[in-house]
Amino acid sequence: MPLDPLSQLTEKLTAFRDDRDWKQFHNPKDLAIALSIEAAELQEIFLWKKPEEVSGTVSKKRVQIEEEVADIASYLLLLCHEMGIDLNKAVSSKIEKNAAKYPVEKAKGTHAKYDEL
């Protein structure tokens, strides 16, 4: 049975990591920290931009944004791998949980938190 795309990416990432003997550094704590740092680097691209400047920033820094997104995704996949988390299952489960907390008839078009609906 062929692997799904996330599993294929995870295999590529772990092979890349293992070829360099970096598994020793990839514990859940450090992967979570690395994930947070990469997310902050993505945020930094947009820092202090006015709403009307965002589309220009996206156009101008598209490659950098894609690289930061790739770093974020890579660390997330590695974290899931190390912790035995099925990302597809975890996301699907969270969508179901959020659907119950944010029913369409109450949540549509509002940014209110579930306990304020």
Rosetta constraint file for C-alpha pairs under 8 A:
AtomPair CA 3 CA 7 HARMONIC 5.77 0.50
AtomPair CA 3 CA 8 HARMONIC 5.92 0.50
AtomPair CA 4 CA 8 HARMONIC 6.25 0.50
AtomPair CA 5 CA 9 HARMONIC 6.20 0.50
AtomPair CA 6 CA 10 HARMONIC 6.11 0.50
AtomPair CA 6 CA 77 HARMONIC 7.78 0.50
AtomPair CA 7 CA 11 HARMONIC 6.14 0.50
AtomPair CA 8 CA 12 HARMONIC 6.34 0.50
AtomPair CA 9 CA 13 HARMONIC 6.11 0.50
AtomPair CA 10 CA 14 HARMONIC 6.04 0.50
AtomPair CA 10 CA 74 HARMONIC 7.88 0.50
AtomPair CA 10 CA 77 HARMONIC 6.03 0.50
AtomPair CA 10 CA 78 HARMONIC 6.75 0.50
AtomPair CA 10 CA 81 HARMONIC 7.34 0.50
AtomPair CA 11 CA 15 HARMONIC 6.05 0.50
AtomPair CA 12 CA 16 HARMONIC 6.12 0.50
AtomPair CA 13 CA 17 HARMONIC 6.06 0.50
AtomPair CA 13 CA 74 HARMONIC 7.14 0.50
AtomPair CA 13 CA 78 HARMONIC 7.35 0.50
AtomPair CA 14 CA 18 HARMONIC 5.81 0.50
AtomPair CA 14 CA 78 HARMONIC 7.37 0.50
AtomPair CA 15 CA 19 HARMONIC 5.97 0.50
AtomPair CA 16 CA 20 HARMONIC 6.70 0.50
AtomPair CA 17 CA 21 HARMONIC 6.25 0.50
AtomPair CA 17 CA 22 HARMONIC 5.25 0.50
AtomPair CA 17 CA 23 HARMONIC 6.24 0.50
AtomPair CA 18 CA 22 HARMONIC 6.04 0.50
AtomPair CA 18 CA 23 HARMONIC 6.10 0.50
AtomPair CA 22 CA 26 HARMONIC 6.78 0.50
AtomPair CA 23 CA 27 HARMONIC 7.76 0.50
AtomPair CA 25 CA 30 HARMONIC 7.11 0.50
AtomPair CA 26 CA 30 HARMONIC 6.18 0.50
AtomPair CA 26 CA 31 HARMONIC 5.79 0.50
AtomPair CA 26 CA 78 HARMONIC 7.81 0.50
AtomPair CA 26 CA 79 HARMONIC 7.90 0.50
AtomPair CA 26 CA 82 HARMONIC 7.79 0.50
AtomPair CA 27 CA 31 HARMONIC 6.10 0.50
AtomPair CA 27 CA 79 HARMONIC 7.80 0.50
AtomPair CA 27 CA 82 HARMONIC 7.09 0.50
AtomPair CA 28 CA 32 HARMONIC 5.98 0.50
AtomPair CA 28 CA 79 HARMONIC 5.90 0.50
AtomPair CA 28 CA 82 HARMONIC 6.75 0.50
AtomPair CA 28 CA 83 HARMONIC 7.01 0.50
AtomPair CA 29 CA 33 HARMONIC 6.26 0.50
AtomPair CA 30 CA 34 HARMONIC 6.03 0.50
AtomPair CA 31 CA 35 HARMONIC 6.03 0.50
AtomPair CA 31 CA 75 HARMONIC 6.02 0.50
AtomPair CA 31 CA 76 HARMONIC 7.66 0.50
AtomPair CA 31 CA 78 HARMONIC 7.31 0.50
AtomPair CA 31 CA 79 HARMONIC 5.77 0.50
AtomPair CA 32 CA 36 HARMONIC 6.26 0.50
AtomPair CA 32 CA 75 HARMONIC 7.57 0.50
AtomPair CA 32 CA 76 HARMONIC 7.78 0.50
AtomPair CA 32 CA 79 HARMONIC 6.93 0.50
AtomPair CA 33 CA 37 HARMONIC 6.21 0.50
AtomPair CA 34 CA 38 HARMONIC 6.18 0.50
AtomPair CA 34 CA 75 HARMONIC 6.84 0.50
AtomPair CA 35 CA 39 HARMONIC 6.22 0.50
AtomPair CA 35 CA 71 HARMONIC 7.69 0.50
AtomPair CA 35 CA 72 HARMONIC 5.51 0.50
AtomPair CA 35 CA 75 HARMONIC 5.44 0.50
AtomPair CA 35 CA 76 HARMONIC 6.52 0.50
AtomPair CA 36 CA 40 HARMONIC 6.19 0.50
AtomPair CA 37 CA 41 HARMONIC 6.29 0.50
AtomPair CA 38 CA 42 HARMONIC 6.41 0.50
AtomPair CA 38 CA 68 HARMONIC 6.26 0.50
AtomPair CA 38 CA 71 HARMONIC 6.34 0.50
AtomPair CA 38 CA 72 HARMONIC 5.65 0.50
AtomPair CA 39 CA 43 HARMONIC 6.30 0.50
AtomPair CA 39 CA 68 HARMONIC 7.34 0.50
AtomPair CA 39 CA 69 HARMONIC 7.84 0.50
AtomPair CA 39 CA 72 HARMONIC 6.21 0.50
AtomPair CA 40 CA 44 HARMONIC 6.07 0.50
AtomPair CA 41 CA 45 HARMONIC 6.81 0.50
AtomPair CA 41 CA 68 HARMONIC 6.86 0.50
AtomPair CA 42 CA 46 HARMONIC 7.43 0.50
AtomPair CA 42 CA 65 HARMONIC 6.43 0.50
AtomPair CA 42 CA 68 HARMONIC 5.66 0.50
AtomPair CA 42 CA 69 HARMONIC 7.23 0.50
AtomPair CA 43 CA 47 HARMONIC 6.24 0.50
AtomPair CA 45 CA 57 HARMONIC 7.80 0.50
AtomPair CA 45 CA 61 HARMONIC 7.93 0.50
AtomPair CA 45 CA 65 HARMONIC 7.65 0.50
AtomPair CA 46 CA 54 HARMONIC 7.00 0.50
AtomPair CA 46 CA 57 HARMONIC 7.35 0.50
AtomPair CA 49 CA 53 HARMONIC 5.75 0.50
AtomPair CA 49 CA 54 HARMONIC 6.35 0.50
AtomPair CA 50 CA 54 HARMONIC 6.72 0.50
AtomPair CA 53 CA 57 HARMONIC 6.24 0.50
AtomPair CA 54 CA 58 HARMONIC 6.16 0.50
AtomPair CA 55 CA 59 HARMONIC 6.28 0.50
AtomPair CA 56 CA 60 HARMONIC 6.00 0.50
AtomPair CA 57 CA 61 HARMONIC 5.73 0.50
AtomPair CA 57 CA 62 HARMONIC 7.79 0.50
AtomPair CA 58 CA 62 HARMONIC 5.31 0.50
AtomPair CA 58 CA 65 HARMONIC 7.53 0.50
AtomPair CA 61 CA 65 HARMONIC 6.11 0.50
AtomPair CA 62 CA 66 HARMONIC 6.16 0.50
AtomPair CA 63 CA 67 HARMONIC 6.23 0.50
AtomPair CA 64 CA 68 HARMONIC 6.26 0.50
AtomPair CA 65 CA 69 HARMONIC 6.12 0.50
AtomPair CA 66 CA 70 HARMONIC 6.07 0.50
AtomPair CA 67 CA 71 HARMONIC 6.21 0.50
AtomPair CA 68 CA 72 HARMONIC 6.20 0.50
AtomPair CA 69 CA 73 HARMONIC 6.13 0.50
AtomPair CA 70 CA 74 HARMONIC 5.94 0.50
AtomPair CA 71 CA 75 HARMONIC 6.24 0.50
AtomPair CA 72 CA 76 HARMONIC 6.17 0.50
AtomPair CA 73 CA 77 HARMONIC 6.08 0.50
AtomPair CA 74 CA 78 HARMONIC 6.16 0.50
AtomPair CA 75 CA 79 HARMONIC 5.98 0.50
AtomPair CA 76 CA 80 HARMONIC 6.15 0.50
AtomPair CA 77 CA 81 HARMONIC 6.07 0.50
AtomPair CA 77 CA 87 HARMONIC 7.76 0.50
AtomPair CA 78 CA 82 HARMONIC 6.13 0.50
AtomPair CA 79 CA 83 HARMONIC 6.15 0.50
AtomPair CA 80 CA 84 HARMONIC 5.76 0.50
AtomPair CA 80 CA 85 HARMONIC 4.65 0.50
AtomPair CA 80 CA 86 HARMONIC 6.76 0.50
AtomPair CA 80 CA 87 HARMONIC 6.64 0.50
AtomPair CA 81 CA 85 HARMONIC 6.32 0.50
AtomPair CA 81 CA 86 HARMONIC 7.93 0.50
AtomPair CA 85 CA 90 HARMONIC 7.24 0.50
AtomPair CA 86 CA 90 HARMONIC 6.05 0.50
AtomPair CA 87 CA 91 HARMONIC 6.01 0.50
AtomPair CA 88 CA 92 HARMONIC 6.14 0.50
AtomPair CA 89 CA 93 HARMONIC 6.00 0.50
AtomPair CA 90 CA 94 HARMONIC 6.17 0.50
AtomPair CA 91 CA 95 HARMONIC 6.17 0.50
AtomPair CA 92 CA 96 HARMONIC 6.40 0.50
AtomPair CA 93 CA 97 HARMONIC 6.28 0.50
AtomPair CA 94 CA 98 HARMONIC 6.03 0.50
AtomPair CA 95 CA 99 HARMONIC 6.00 0.50
AtomPair CA 96 CA 100 HARMONIC 6.54 0.50
AtomPair CA 97 CA 101 HARMONIC 6.47 0.50
AtomPair CA 98 CA 102 HARMONIC 5.73 0.50
AtomPair CA 99 CA 103 HARMONIC 5.63 0.50
AtomPair CA 99 CA 104 HARMONIC 7.80 0.50
AtomPair CA 101 CA 114 HARMONIC 5.73 0.50
AtomPair CA 102 CA 106 HARMONIC 6.76 0.50
AtomPair CA 102 CA 107 HARMONIC 5.39 0.50
AtomPair CA 102 CA 114 HARMONIC 5.85 0.50
AtomPair CA 103 CA 107 HARMONIC 5.84 0.50
AtomPair CA 103 CA 108 HARMONIC 7.91 0.50
AtomPair CA 104 CA 108 HARMONIC 5.18 0.50
AtomPair CA 106 CA 117 HARMONIC 6.13 0.50
AtomPair CA 107 CA 111 HARMONIC 7.44 0.50
AtomPair CA 107 CA 112 HARMONIC 7.36 0.50
AtomPair CA 107 CA 114 HARMONIC 7.85 0.50
AtomPair CA 107 CA 117 HARMONIC 6.78 0.50
AtomPair CA 112 CA 116 HARMONIC 5.90 0.50
AtomPair CA 112 CA 117 HARMONIC 6.26 0.50
AtomPair CA 113 CA 117 HARMONIC 6.66 0.50
